[in-house]
């Protein structure tokens, strides 16, 4: 049984089709990313699942139970869904402990005028221990750092043991220097909680490094669903290929074994053709070595620390991007021979 | 289909919106009444009014508004510049003092100056030995303008001060560096201050149009006093409604014009406010400038306080003091009730506006129509509607409270709406994703966070209500005297000194919270 199932779910705002009819399923324990540029409808998708938006059509199921569709409607508070908001939306008037308790039975019974209890018990304690903030239970949100706020928001969402946790751009409001570390931390917390998690992001690196599977969204449609490797090396169309990273889009002639292009002969990741097809070749799938009698010249290079990106002028006139470890550093103007390296390439459908 | 049935999830159509609709409807009744009644007044009534009354009243009322606005702009902006941007001695204390006349209702000022400058007044007493036998009369246009200027300039002063304090001093230096003289620099600053000045002038203009107390004590006929007379002695409701409709149109025109002037002149400063503020040395002009400020303060604070305290001390032994407690209690009762009701009923309206739907904005505009309705007109509508449809209500405290709530609802709505805007929708969504029903999300998240705004709204409405005069005069239950009534009634008959204790109590009551606000966050009361 899937944690989340969408069948034909869609939503428009006036003339804007925010989410076109979409089928999607997310499994228990899975870390799932919805990746797309801003305005592609990914946040609306999240809000549809959470129940903050009513779909115009289609059905939404959580943990096998119908939430929306037909005559069925379950309000957000009865969906067993946790949500971590982009700005965390911590309750500023409640302590960390009371924020976490809000979704628990003890929080429900708590009257606003009652003094806050200092004792941390049960689920609230264990979930705060999970995120490593049990020693800050009596602090208030404004006394915490950005990273701590995020972990409180996560703890609060996890406390009622939801079927799935939704995270809206969870790392976008953090400093770049903090992001990588917190990403790993959040991943470990989510894995330990064994909940399904869906997070929305516009950052392809974040999606690729964190998710078990990714859905790429473009203009309200999910254009491809797959593992990070599939999305990166076997993009289905040009837009996806370019959105998830630097890429060479090259035409070639396909035969049952592979594809012949002006750069050389590549293995195909899946059968295509026969005839002329377009493929996506990542810059790190190419090799180069200095060669006076080579087929390209280094026009420009971008030194990025761990690697270096070369922009080559191929003898046929085209531009070729090649990424190499930065220990293979050649000056601009060097005559080189570029050729296929490792890995199969994918035919594009457009 | 589910989408239609659950549209409430987004638009929030529920009990709250229904409540907002009821509030908006009640609040819109006076405006509706004025329109319907004025339209039905008949050609005769209109003909007579347009021939005989309206042209003169228009000239007086608009003239008064124009004179008072211009003078308060000069006075308010000048004082603001002196206390914020120059090295005037004691400017921090003076800045607080300059805002304080806000606590003296103009009709209290009118009582004081009518006595001092009127026939056989104190000034004449001083001048008589010198051979001055008759002073130019204080009553009429000049006296009304004089009093209104003295006690409404703080609106301009506060907004101009805030504007000047936020103005980036580097603009001044940039103009000079580009070769512009000090004159150009001053003109540039004036342009940048336009939004603040326009807001101040708008507040003053709206006040003058709605003022009843000061003009009536200065025996000047404006729309409000004539409407009051039509209601009282002559009792001609259609004429009153027709005149009211003209005044409403006038007020709306000023409101729209003022807002447009302010909105069109909104500039963005690049780079947030700089901490360093340049202060211009006044040099030899320092002492004349200080003298000027002190003179203004003497006229707006010193003289009124001395006179009021003097009158109060004189009447200490009188039995009138015995009734004084009752008037004060009545004032506190009606203002406290009105503030509490206004804060409560403003909440659904503020929520409807905050939700941002078109329906919500319409409700909000309707609920805030009291902003364009002088107290006389709200009272007129309350009398007419209650006697016609709910006659048991007429002459009760409840009707007075309802009229106050309608009149002061905009202030409560605005305070609560800005509070709601700061809370943001994500917190409610977060609460609901944690299993909280809408009701619980409201009770445990929205309400606790809104508490400061509710308190602020209550204080603002209370302070305005406690000074309200015309609606109280018209609607109060028989024998129900409040402090404003006890200021106005004896003063109307020329017994100025009798107004002393009530006026002093009113001033102290309004000044206390104002001082607290001014000292804690200078100038944010009106912002």
Interface residues (C-beta under 8 A of the other chain):
Chain A: X50 X51 X52 X53 X54 X55 X56 X57 X68 X69 X70 X71 X72 X73 X75 X76 X77 X78 X79 X81 X82 X83 X85 X86 X87 X89 X90 X91 X92 X93 X102 X103 X107 X108 X110 X112 X156 X157 X160 X166
Chain B: X2 X3 X5 X6 X7 X9 X10 X424 X426 X427 X429 X430 X431 X432 X433 X434 X435 X436 X437 X440 X443 X444 X445 X447 X448 X449
